[in-house]
Amino acid sequence: MINLAQKDIAYTFGKFVVTAMGVGMLLGIVLIMIGVYRGMMVDAEVLLHDIDADLWVVQENTLGPFAEASRLHEDLKNTLRSIEGVANSEALTFQNIQLPSEEKPIRVVAVGFDPFGTIDPINRDRLIAGRGISASHYQIVVSEKTGFHLNDTMVLGRNTYRVVGVTKGTVSSGGDPLVYVSLKDAQELQFMYSNARIRNDRQRHIMGSDATMVNTVVLQLKKGYDIDNVAQDIRQWKHKSVYTREQQKTILTKNLIERASKQIGLFTAILIVVSTIIIALIIYTMTLEKIKEISIMKLIGIPNSMIIKMIVQETLLLGFFAFIFGNIFSHLIYSHFPKRVVLEVPDAWMLFAVIMVASVLSSFVGVRKVINADPAAAIGG
């Protein structure tokens, strides 16, 4: 039996390929949008994974340190270390800073920690050059995305810092690159006042600063102790908010990026609808272009079912090749995006199924035209 779809595509092969590539680029953007969402989820867990803490202790009645401002006294880590079941405790700070650059300042999130403590947030597997921090002052580990290299120097606040290490893939929940400094340096950057502010406060009879504050204290528990029980003890006796690793993950993935994920989801749905409409319009146009040929086929006795089969097959092939081109296009460009884009096979298969269904629905436009085609039109010229 003659395959009419194959014959028709072969006759207009160049036009068919260009059309599939155009629709494919649109589908590639859909895959990129899904990948952006996946990347946001991965970014939100990078720091949690590297710190590897069982409990996060923050200021009472806050969701800090990522969702809300949180301030604790640094010496709380020593108090918490004495609680039964706690193996390690360390104080951390998190703050947005701008690294100086020749072109424009680079926005990063600085993580402050005690380089001589028991919990190190720098994942050695992510170090691609240099080492971690080994001094209390003026050393910094940066992400490769900042553009700084080993032994580069930069001025932050009142001091000059030297790059002693470079990491790869270290980002905050918002996708900003991470840098690491000692806790003392981080406290000075975040909490120490400028000389002008200090003089002004003295005139107002305000003394002191918050230089010994931190944003959170993280805990690692001994084996065999129940996380929820230890957390409840801290809430009851130390009057602090405490979140487990899973609760902190929920805060990061839902509270912070939920609105962005909904926006991406809506935009993706709109793109799929637009793709369906475009495929339908293309099939309709292709059907109109060969309406005379269709009339001739009906005149010589070719059944509607065979002609309809041709239209449906062409639509499915258009959707299939558009999906292939979309995959190629997305894999060619995803690495150039400023934030992480994660392309996963299940997402691609899901999009493939959606496109096949959309292609079948789109073919109904051409099918309707075929059914209504008048065989007499072939005689009328």
C-alpha positions in Angstrom: 0.0 0.0 0.0 1.3 3.5 -0.9 2.2 5.6 2.1 0.8 9.0 1.2 2.4 10.7 4.1 5.9 9.5 3.1 5.3 10.6 -0.5 4.1 14.0 0.5 6.9 14.6 2.9 9.5 13.5 0.4 8.0 16.0 -2.1 8.4 18.9 0.3 11.2 17.6 2.4 13.2 20.9 2.8 10.1 22.8 3.9 9.1 20.0 6.3 12.6 19.9 7.9 12.7 23.7 8.3 9.2 23.7 9.8 10.2 21.0 12.3 13.3 22.8 13.3 11.3 26.0 14.0 8.8 24.2 16.1 11.7 22.3 17.7 13.4 25.5 18.9 10.2 26.3 20.7 10.1 22.9 22.3 13.7 23.3 23.2 12.8 26.4 25.2 10.2 24.4 27.0 12.8 21.8 28.0 15.1 24.7 29.1 12.3 26.1 31.3 11.8 22.7 32.9 15.6 22.5 33.4 15.7 25.9 35.0 13.1 24.6 37.6 15.1 21.4 38.2 18.3 23.6 38.5 16.6 25.7 41.2 15.8 22.6 43.2 19.4 21.4 42.9 20.8 24.8 43.9 18.6 24.9 46.9 20.2 21.8 48.3 23.9 22.4 47.5 24.7 24.2 50.7 22.5 21.9 52.8 24.4 18.9 51.4 27.8 20.4 51.9 27.2 21.5 55.5 25.6 18.1 56.3 24.0 19.3 59.6 21.2 17.4 61.4 19.7 20.5 63.0 19.7 24.2 62.3 19.2 26.5 65.3 18.0 30.1 64.5 16.5 33.0 66.2 13.2 32.3 67.9 10.1 32.7 65.7 12.0 33.0 62.5 12.6 30.8 59.5 16.2 31.9 59.1 18.9 32.0 58.0 17.8 31.8 54.4 14.2 32.9 54.5 14.3 35.5 57.3 16.9 37.5 59.3 18.3 35.6 62.2 20.8 36.7 64.9 22.2 34.5 67.6 25.1 35.0 70.0 28.2 33.0 68.8 28.8 31.4 72.2 25.4 29.6 71.9 27.4 26.9 70.0 29.2 26.1 73.2 26.0 25.8 75.2 24.3 23.6 72.6 27.4 21.4 72.5 26.7 20.4 76.1 23.2 19.0 75.2 22.9 15.3 75.3 23.1 13.8 71.8 25.0 16.7 70.2 28.3 15.6 68.7 29.4 18.8 66.9 28.1 22.4 66.8 29.3 25.4 64.8 28.2 29.0 64.2 27.7 30.2 60.7 26.9 33.4 58.9 25.4 34.1 55.5 25.3 37.4 53.8 25.0 38.9 50.3 28.1 40.9 49.3 29.5 42.4 46.1 32.9 41.3 45.0 34.8 44.1 43.3 35.4 43.6 39.6 36.7 45.7 36.7 33.5 45.4 34.7 30.8 45.5 37.4 30.5 44.1 41.0 29.7 40.4 41.3 26.9 39.5 43.6 27.7 36.5 45.8 26.6 34.9 49.1 29.4 34.8 51.6 29.5 31.9 54.1 31.4 32.6 57.3 32.6 29.6 59.4 35.3 28.7 61.9 38.1 27.2 59.9 39.4 25.4 63.0 35.9 24.1 63.9 34.4 20.7 63.6 32.0 21.5 60.7 33.4 22.7 57.4 30.9 23.9 54.8 33.5 23.6 52.0 33.1 20.4 50.2 36.5 19.2 49.2 35.0 17.3 46.2 34.1 20.7 44.8 37.5 22.2 45.1 39.1 22.5 41.7 42.1 24.6 42.7 43.9 25.5 45.9 42.7 24.5 49.4 40.3 25.5 52.2 40.7 28.3 54.6 43.6 27.8 57.1 43.8 31.2 58.9 41.4 33.3 60.9 41.7 36.3 58.7 42.0 37.5 55.1 41.6 34.3 53.2 38.7 33.6 50.8 37.6 30.6 48.8 35.6 31.6 45.7 33.4 29.9 43.1 34.8 29.7 39.6 31.7 31.6 38.4 33.1 34.8 40.1 36.0 34.9 37.6 38.7 35.1 40.3 41.6 32.7 40.2 44.0 31.3 42.8 46.2 33.9 44.6 44.1 36.8 43.2 43.4 39.6 45.8 40.4 41.7 46.5 39.3 44.4 48.9 36.3 43.7 51.1 35.3 46.2 53.7 38.6 47.5 55.2 40.8 44.6 54.4 42.4 42.8 51.5 41.7 39.1 50.9 43.7 36.5 49.0 42.0 33.7 47.1 43.3 30.4 48.5 40.8 28.1 46.8 38.4 27.8 43.9 35.3 25.7 43.9 32.9 24.5 41.1 29.2 24.1 41.4 28.8 26.0 44.7 25.8 28.2 44.6 23.2 29.6 47.0 19.5 28.7 46.9 19.0 31.8 44.6 21.7 30.7 42.2 24.3 33.2 43.3 27.9 31.9 43.6 29.1 31.1 47.1 32.3 32.3 48.6 33.7 31.3 52.0 35.5 33.4 54.6 36.5 32.8 58.2 33.8 33.5 60.8 35.8 36.5 62.3 36.1 38.1 58.9 32.4 37.4 58.1 31.3 38.9 61.4 33.3 42.0 60.7 31.8 42.3 57.2 28.3 41.8 58.4 28.1 43.2 61.9 31.0 45.7 62.4 30.2 49.3 62.0 32.1 51.9 60.0 34.2 54.5 61.8 31.7 57.2 61.0 28.8 55.0 62.4 30.8 54.4 65.6 31.4 58.1 66.1 27.8 58.9 65.4 26.6 56.2 67.9 28.9 57.6 70.6 27.3 61.0 70.1 24.0 59.3 70.7 25.4 57.5 73.7 25.1 54.1 72.0 28.1 51.8 72.7 29.1 48.5 71.3 28.3 46.5 68.2 27.0 43.1 67.2 30.4 41.8 66.2 29.9 38.5 68.1 26.6 37.6 66.4 26.0 34.8 63.9 23.0 33.8 61.8 22.7 30.2 62.7 24.2 27.4 64.7 24.3 24.0 63.0 24.4 20.7 64.9 25.5 17.2 64.1 24.1 14.5 66.4 25.6 11.4 67.8 24.4 8.1 66.3 21.3 6.6 68.0 19.7 9.9 69.1 16.4 11.0 67.8 16.6 14.2 65.9 13.1 15.4 66.8 13.7 14.8 70.5 16.9 16.8 70.6 15.2 19.6 68.6 12.3 19.7 71.1 14.8 20.0 74.0 16.4 23.0 72.4 13.1 24.7 71.6 11.9 24.1 75.2 15.0 25.1 77.2 16.9 27.4 74.9 13.9 29.2 73.4 15.2 29.0 69.8 13.6 27.9 66.6 15.1 24.6 65.4 14.7 22.9 62.0 15.8 19.5 60.9 17.6 18.9 57.6 14.3 18.0 55.9 12.5 21.0 57.3 15.2 23.3 56.1 15.0 21.7 52.7 11.3 22.3 52.7 11.9 26.0 53.6 14.4 26.4 50.7 12.5 24.5 48.0 9.0 25.6 48.8 9.0 28.9 50.8 11.7 30.5 48.8 11.3 29.3 45.3 7.6 28.2 45.2 6.4 31.4 43.5 9.3 31.2 40.9 8.5 27.5 40.2 4.8 28.4 39.7 5.7 31.1 37.3 8.0 28.8 35.3 5.3 26.1 35.3 2.7 28.6 33.9 5.2 29.8 31.3 6.0 26.2 30.3 2.3 25.4 29.9 1.7 28.5 27.8 4.6 27.5 25.5 3.2 24.0 25.1 -0.2 25.5 24.1 1.5 27.8 21.7 3.4 24.9 20.2 0.1 23.0 19.7 -1.5 26.0 18.0 1.5 26.4 15.7 1.5 22.8 14.7 -2.2 23.0 14.0 -1.8 26.1 11.9 1.1 24.4 10.0 -1.0 21.3 9.3 -3.9 23.4 8.2 -1.8 25.4 5.8 -0.2 22.2 4.4 -3.7 20.7 3.9 -4.9 23.9 2.1 -1.8 23.8 -0.2 -2.8 20.3 -1.4 -6.6 20.6 -1.3 -6.8 20.1 -5.1 -4.7 16.9 -4.9 -6.9 15.7 -2.0 -10.0 16.4 -4.2 -8.5 14.4 -7.0 -7.8 11.5 -4.6 -11.4 11.5 -3.4 -12.6 11.7 -7.0 -10.7 8.6 -8.1 -12.1 6.7 -5.1 -9.4 6.9 -2.5 -11.3 6.6 0.8 -11.3 9.4 3.4 -9.7 7.1 5.9 -6.5 6.8 3.9 -6.3 10.6 3.4 -7.0 11.2 7.1 -4.3 8.7 7.9 -1.9 10.7 5.8 -2.7 13.9 7.6 -2.4 12.3 11.1 0.9 10.6 10.1 2.3 13.9 8.9 1.3 15.7 12.0 2.9 13.0 14.3 6.1 13.0 12.2 6.2 16.8 12.5 5.8 16.6 16.3 8.4 13.8 16.5 11.1 15.6 14.5 10.3 18.8 16.3 10.9 17.0 19.6 14.2 15.6 18.3 15.4 19.1 17.1 14.2 20.6 20.4 16.3 18.1 22.4 19.4 18.9 20.3 18.8 22.6 20.5 18.3 22.6 24.3 21.5 20.5 24.9 23.4 22.9 22.7 22.5 26.1 24.6 21.7 25.0 28.2 25.3 25.4 29.5 25.3 29.1 28.4 22.6 30.1 30.9 23.8 32.0 34.0 21.9 29.8 36.4 22.0 26.0 36.6 19.9 24.1 34.0 19.3 20.4 34.7 18.0 18.4 31.8 16.6 15.1 32.8 15.5 12.1 30.7 12.0 11.7 32.4 11.2 15.3 31.7 12.1 14.8 28.0 9.8 11.7 27.8 7.0 13.5 29.5 7.3 16.4 26.9 7.4 13.8 24.1 4.1 12.3 25.3 2.5 15.7 25.6 3.7 16.7 22.1 2.4 13.4 20.6 -1.0 14.1 22.1 -0.9 17.7 21.0 0.0 16.6 17.5 -3.0 14.3 17.3 -5.3 17.0 18.5 -3.7 19.5 16.0 -4.3 17.0 13.1 -8.1 17.4 13.6 -7.9 20.8 11.9 -6.5 19.2 8.8 -8.8 16.2 9.0 -11.9 18.4 9.1 -10.7 20.1 6.0 -10.2 16.8 4.3 -13.6 15.5 5.2 -15.2 18.7 3.8 -13.2 18.7 0.6 -15.4 18.6 -2.5 -14.3 16.1 -5.2 -15.8 18.4 -7.8 -13.2 21.0 -7.1 -10.7 18.7 -9.0 -12.8 19.1 -12.1 -13.4 22.8 -11.7 -9.6 23.4 -11.9 
